[in-house]
Amino acid sequence: MKIFLAILAPILWGTTYAVVSSEFVGWSPFALSVWRALPAGLLLLLAKPTLPKLSELPALLLIGFLNIALFFGLLFSAAMQIPSSLVGVGMVALPVVGLAVMGILHQVKPSMIQLISALVLVSCSAYLFVTSSVQISLSAVLLLIGAMTALIGGSVVAKHAMKNIHWWKLLTWKLIFGGLLLIPMAYWEMSLSGQSFVTAIPTSGEQWVAMIWLIVGLTSVAYGVYIYTIPMISTNELSFFGTLNPILAMILGATLMDESFSVIQIVIMIIMVASNIIAQIIEYRKNLPTEQVIINY
């Protein structure tokens, strides 16, 4: 059962990019982020009411800003400009950002296998973005890198905060505070940025179904089971299961979303996934610290 729950979250998250790029074209990324975060947090609050202590507010606000407001906003901004499969490609390279954070904040020097894997991931990602049939701007790539950095930065804070804050309270209130912080960002983007967006309310039954899936399935349920299973499985198992998120995103992009790739591009994607998994296996056998030490909260 614990393995099923551990696998469930990354599998659910793997559908995020396809849902966003197919159902919410023309939406404000930050308005969509409000929809994903705030209702999900309120649902968790209704399921198990909790109130933060005054001393917990600074940490919860910071985590909500980094892990929810910035991460969701930047991720959706990138996902609306990049094919969903290539968003998955970018997320496969998350260990590279994780290793950088470990080196800067925790003074953990990467091993040779980690450096080789990082080089492979960066090189393969660059090739796939450059050779994409859809022109991808540098700003879109920077948005994706910014999203990953915000995720890991917030995770560092959350890892320390969880020593004193129960995981359910942390999850509930980071979603609520993150959603509230996103409201002025969404207002600025829709009203003051000069950009043109469609209405921030679903206009069809299909969009409402997608929105409910985004709120309940991909946020309340996925985040809940993910954090619940962290104490039950090892760090390396968590890292391995985490690869299912970008893998599914790439598969859905190449099939349901009908994003075309050459044989060489498909082989490159397989190399990226294999490199990530092999590095994790070697890390496990040699008892090396992985980037998931940072993001397992």
C-alpha positions in Angstrom: 0.0 0.0 0.0 2.8 2.4 0.9 4.4 1.9 -2.5 1.1 2.6 -4.3 0.6 5.8 -2.4 4.2 6.8 -3.1 3.8 6.2 -6.8 0.4 7.9 -6.9 1.5 11.5 -6.4 4.2 11.6 -9.2 1.8 9.8 -11.6 -0.9 12.4 -10.9 1.5 15.3 -11.3 2.6 13.9 -14.6 -0.7 14.8 -16.1 -0.5 18.5 -15.0 1.3 19.9 -18.0 -1.0 18.1 -20.5 -4.1 19.4 -18.7 -2.8 23.0 -18.5 -1.7 23.1 -22.2 -4.9 21.6 -23.5 -7.6 23.1 -21.4 -6.3 26.5 -20.2 -4.9 28.1 -23.3 -4.9 31.9 -23.0 -5.3 31.9 -19.3 -3.2 34.0 -16.9 -0.7 31.5 -15.4 -1.0 33.3 -12.0 -4.8 33.3 -12.1 -4.7 29.5 -12.8 -2.3 29.1 -9.9 -4.8 30.8 -7.6 -7.4 28.3 -8.7 -5.0 25.4 -8.0 -3.7 26.5 -4.7 -6.4 28.3 -2.6 -9.4 25.9 -3.1 -7.1 22.9 -2.5 -5.8 24.4 0.8 -9.4 25.2 1.9 -10.5 21.6 1.1 -7.7 20.3 3.4 -8.7 22.8 6.0 -12.3 21.5 5.9 -11.1 17.9 6.0 -9.0 18.5 9.1 -9.2 22.0 10.6 -5.9 23.4 11.9 -4.8 26.9 12.8 -1.2 28.1 12.7 0.5 29.6 15.8 1.8 33.1 15.6 5.3 31.8 15.7 4.7 29.5 12.7 3.4 32.3 10.4 6.8 33.5 9.1 7.9 30.0 8.0 4.4 29.2 6.5 4.3 32.5 4.6 7.8 32.0 3.2 7.1 28.4 2.2 3.8 29.4 0.7 5.5 32.1 -1.3 8.4 29.9 -2.6 6.7 26.5 -3.0 3.3 27.6 -4.1 3.1 31.2 -5.3 6.4 31.3 -7.2 6.6 27.6 -8.1 3.0 27.3 -9.5 3.1 30.7 -11.2 6.5 30.2 -12.9 5.7 26.5 -13.8 2.4 27.4 -15.4 4.0 30.4 -17.2 6.5 27.9 -18.7 4.0 25.2 -19.4 1.9 27.6 -21.5 4.8 28.4 -23.7 6.6 25.0 -23.9 5.2 21.7 -25.2 4.1 19.5 -22.3 6.6 16.8 -23.1 9.5 19.3 -23.0 8.2 20.6 -19.6 8.7 17.0 -18.5 12.2 17.0 -20.0 13.0 20.1 -18.0 11.7 18.5 -14.8 13.9 15.4 -15.4 16.8 17.8 -15.0 15.6 18.8 -11.5 18.5 16.9 -9.9 20.9 19.3 -11.4 19.3 22.2 -9.6 19.1 20.0 -6.5 22.8 19.3 -6.6 23.5 23.0 -7.0 21.4 23.8 -3.9 23.1 21.1 -1.9 26.5 22.5 -2.9 25.6 26.1 -2.1 23.5 25.7 1.1 24.8 22.4 2.5 28.4 22.3 1.3 27.8 18.8 -0.1 30.2 18.1 -2.9 28.7 16.1 -5.8 30.3 12.7 -6.6 31.7 11.9 -10.0 28.6 9.9 -11.0 26.4 12.9 -10.0 28.5 15.3 -12.1 28.4 13.0 -15.1 24.6 12.5 -14.7 24.2 16.3 -14.4 26.2 16.9 -17.5 24.2 14.3 -19.5 20.9 15.8 -18.3 21.9 19.4 -19.1 23.3 18.4 -22.5 20.3 16.3 -23.5 17.8 19.0 -22.3 19.6 21.6 -24.3 19.6 19.5 -27.4 15.8 18.7 -27.1 14.9 22.4 -26.6 17.1 23.6 -29.4 15.8 21.0 -31.9 12.1 21.3 -30.9 9.7 21.6 -33.8 8.1 24.5 -31.8 10.2 27.5 -31.3 11.0 27.9 -27.6 12.2 31.3 -26.2 15.0 31.7 -23.7 12.5 33.4 -21.3 10.3 30.2 -21.2 13.4 28.1 -20.3 14.4 30.6 -17.6 10.8 30.5 -16.2 11.1 26.7 -16.0 14.5 26.9 -14.3 13.1 29.5 -11.9 10.2 27.2 -11.0 12.5 24.4 -10.1 14.7 26.7 -8.1 11.7 28.1 -6.2 10.5 24.5 -5.5 13.8 23.4 -4.0 14.4 26.7 -2.2 11.0 26.4 -0.5 11.6 22.7 0.2 14.8 23.6 2.1 12.8 25.9 4.4 9.9 23.3 4.7 12.3 20.6 5.7 13.4 22.6 8.7 9.9 23.8 9.5 8.5 20.3 9.6 10.6 19.6 12.7 8.1 21.8 14.6 5.0 22.0 12.3 2.8 19.0 11.6 2.9 18.1 7.9 -0.9 18.5 7.5 -0.9 22.0 8.9 2.2 22.9 6.8 0.6 21.6 3.6 -2.8 23.2 4.3 -1.5 26.6 5.1 1.2 26.8 2.6 -1.5 26.2 -0.1 -3.8 28.8 1.5 -1.1 31.4 2.1 0.4 30.7 -1.3 -3.0 31.1 -3.0 -3.6 34.4 -1.2 -0.2 35.7 -2.2 -1.0 34.8 -5.8 -4.2 36.9 -5.9 -2.3 40.3 -6.3 0.1 38.7 -8.7 -2.8 37.5 -10.8 -4.5 40.9 -10.6 -1.3 42.6 -11.8 -0.8 40.1 -14.6 -4.4 40.3 -15.9 -5.0 44.1 -15.3 -1.8 46.0 -15.3 0.8 44.0 -17.2 -0.6 45.0 -20.6 -1.0 41.3 -21.7 -4.3 39.9 -23.0 -5.8 36.9 -21.2 -9.1 35.1 -21.4 -11.5 35.1 -18.4 -10.2 33.5 -15.2 -13.4 31.5 -14.8 -13.9 28.1 -16.6 -16.4 28.6 -19.5 -17.3 25.0 -20.3 -18.1 21.7 -18.6 -14.8 20.3 -19.9 -12.9 23.1 -18.4 -14.7 22.7 -15.0 -13.8 19.0 -15.0 -10.2 19.8 -15.8 -10.2 22.5 -13.0 -11.6 20.1 -10.4 -9.0 17.5 -11.4 -6.3 20.2 -11.0 -7.6 21.3 -7.6 -8.6 17.9 -6.1 -6.5 15.3 -7.8 -3.3 17.1 -8.6 -3.1 19.2 -5.5 -5.1 18.2 -2.5 -4.8 14.4 -3.0 -1.4 14.3 -4.7 0.4 16.6 -2.2 -1.4 14.9 0.7 -0.4 11.3 -0.2 3.1 12.4 -1.2 3.9 14.0 2.2 2.1 11.3 4.1 4.3 8.6 2.5 7.7 10.3 3.0 8.4 8.8 6.5 7.4 5.3 5.1 9.9 5.0 2.3 13.6 5.6 1.8 15.1 8.7 0.2 16.2 6.7 -2.8 12.8 5.2 -3.3 11.4 8.7 -3.2 13.9 9.8 -5.8 13.1 6.9 -8.1 9.4 7.3 -7.9 9.8 11.0 -8.5 11.0 10.2 -12.0 7.5 9.0 -12.9 6.3 12.6 -13.0 8.4 13.8 -16.0 8.3 10.4 -17.7 4.5 10.4 -17.8 4.6 14.1 -18.9 6.8 13.1 -21.8 4.7 10.1 -22.8 1.4 12.1 -22.6 3.0 14.9 -24.7 4.1 12.5 -27.4 0.8 10.6 -27.5 -2.3 12.3 -26.3 -1.0 15.8 -27.1 0.3 14.7 -30.5 3.7 16.4 -30.1 5.9 15.0 -32.8 9.5 13.9 -32.1 12.2 12.3 -34.2 13.7 9.0 -33.4 16.9 10.8 -32.2 14.9 13.0 -29.9 13.0 10.0 -28.4 16.4 8.2 -27.9 17.7 11.4 -26.1 14.7 11.3 -23.8 15.3 7.7 -22.9 19.0 8.5 -22.2 18.0 11.3 -19.8 15.7 9.0 -17.9 18.2 6.2 -17.8 21.0 8.5 -16.7 18.9 9.8 -13.8 17.9 6.3 -12.7 21.4 4.8 -13.0 22.8 7.7 -11.0 20.2 7.1 -8.2 21.0 3.3 -8.2 24.8 4.0 -7.8 24.0 6.7 -5.1 22.0 4.1 -3.2 24.7 1.4 -3.4 27.5 3.9 -2.3 25.2 5.6 0.2 25.7 9.0 -1.4 23.4 11.9 -0.5 20.9 12.6 -3.3 19.2 15.8 -4.3 16.1 14.4 -2.8 17.6 15.0 0.6 16.7 18.6 -0.1 13.2 18.2 -1.5 11.7 15.3 0.5 9.3 17.3 2.7 
